[in-house]
Structures are given as structure tokens and as C-alpha cells.
């Protein structure tokens, strides 16, 4: 089994920055796709960004492109989400997700991912 633990959430003013971390433990991946999702109250969970561990393939939603950066540290089994120029509409619970295996894409669909973290709250005040 794989455990994903997010950290780094908090309260920030609009225009500020946060860096989220997602540490994977348990059965380690030889390769995987790691994704970041978010869910605001009353809304569906949506894809934010993702990365392939060894392929380096990146994918971003249009709403965060140019502001957020996803990266990974294979040695630490950790994936990061650097969030800059934050907006009130970025307020949500942010989740890390993973799918083991070597994939040539980073899908945005929640159904693709098999492991999920518990989430970390990000609140952006105006």
C-alpha cells in the first residue's frame, strides 16, 4: 500500500506564494504519475498539475498555467507544487494523487489515479 501525505497549506494573502509537498511512503514506486488536485466547497475535484516521475512530462490546468510549478524529487519520493500569484479563487483543499507505472501522459481525470492523500487546506484572502 502507498501513503501520500500533503503539507504546506495555510492562509496567504492574494498575490502571495505557498509551496505544497507530497511525500510518498509504503510501497515505493519505480515509476509513477503524480498529480495535484483541488476541491473548493460545493465544487467538484479538479486537476491542477501533474508530473511523470521519470518521463518528466508536465501537465497544468489552464487556470494555474504560468503561476504554479510542479516538480519532483525522486530520491525523497516527494512531489512539490509551487504556487505563486495566488488568487482568492485558488482557495480549496489540495490533494496529491498517484498512479504507479510508466505512462506517456499525465491525465487530468481523477479516475486515473489510484492513491490519494488526505488533503491540505489553502486559503487565499483578498
BELVEN-V686642 format. One record per residue. RES is the residue in one small letter. SS is DSSP state (H for helix, E for strand, - for the rest). NEAR is the number of other C-alpha atoms within 12 Angstrom. Layout:
res->RES ss->SS near->NEAR
res->RES ss->SS near->NEAR
This chain:
res->x ss->- near->15
res->x ss->E near->21
res->x ss->E near->24
res->x ss->E near->33
res->x ss->E near->29
res->x ss->E near->33
res->x ss->E near->27
res->x ss->- near->27
res->x ss->- near->30
res->x ss->E near->26
res->x ss->E near->25
res->x ss->E near->25
res->x ss->E near->21
res->x ss->- near->21
res->x ss->- near->19
res->x ss->- near->24
res->x ss->- near->27
res->x ss->E near->33
res->x ss->E near->29
res->x ss->E near->35
res->x ss->E near->35
res->x ss->E near->41
res->x ss->E near->34
res->x ss->E near->34
res->x ss->E near->22
res->x ss->E near->13
res->x ss->- near->16
res->x ss->- near->23
res->x ss->- near->29
res->x ss->- near->18
res->x ss->- near->23
res->x ss->E near->38
res->x ss->E near->42
res->x ss->E near->55
res->x ss->E near->51
res->x ss->E near->54
res->x ss->E near->44
res->x ss->E near->39
res->x ss->E near->27
res->x ss->- near->24
res->x ss->- near->16
res->x ss->- near->9
res->x ss->- near->12
res->x ss->- near->14
res->x ss->- near->23
res->x ss->E near->31
res->x ss->E near->35
res->x ss->E near->40
res->x ss->E near->43
res->x ss->E near->45
res->x ss->E near->40
res->x ss->E near->35
res->x ss->- near->36
res->x ss->- near->25
res->x ss->- near->23
res->x ss->- near->24
res->x ss->- near->24
res->x ss->E near->30
res->x ss->E near->32
res->x ss->E near->28
res->x ss->- near->25
res->x ss->- near->14
res->x ss->- near->20
res->x ss->- near->28
res->x ss->- near->21
res->x ss->- near->18
res->x ss->- near->25
res->x ss->E near->31
res->x ss->E near->30
res->x ss->E near->38
res->x ss->E near->34
res->x ss->E near->34
res->x ss->E near->21
res->x ss->H near->26
res->x ss->H near->15
res->x ss->H near->17
res->x ss->- near->30
res->x ss->E near->33
res->x ss->E near->39
res->x ss->E near->37
res->x ss->E near->39
res->x ss->E near->29
res->x ss->E near->36
res->x ss->- near->24
res->x ss->- near->25
res->x ss->- near->31
res->x ss->- near->26
res->x ss->H near->19
res->x ss->H near->23
res->x ss->H near->38
res->x ss->- near->29
res->x ss->E near->32
res->x ss->E near->35
res->x ss->E near->41
res->x ss->E near->42
res->x ss->E near->45
res->x ss->E near->47
res->x ss->E near->47
res->x ss->E near->37
res->x ss->E near->26
res->x ss->- near->22
res->x ss->- near->21
res->x ss->- near->25
res->x ss->- near->18
res->x ss->- near->25
res->x ss->- near->34
res->x ss->- near->31
res->x ss->- near->29
res->x ss->- near->24
res->x ss->H near->28
res->x ss->H near->17
res->x ss->H near->22
res->x ss->- near->27
res->x ss->- near->22
res->x ss->E near->30
res->x ss->E near->31
res->x ss->- near->29
res->x ss->- near->22
res->x ss->- near->29
res->x ss->E near->31
res->x ss->E near->27
res->x ss->E near->35
res->x ss->E near->29
res->x ss->E near->27
res->x ss->E near->19
res->x ss->- near->16
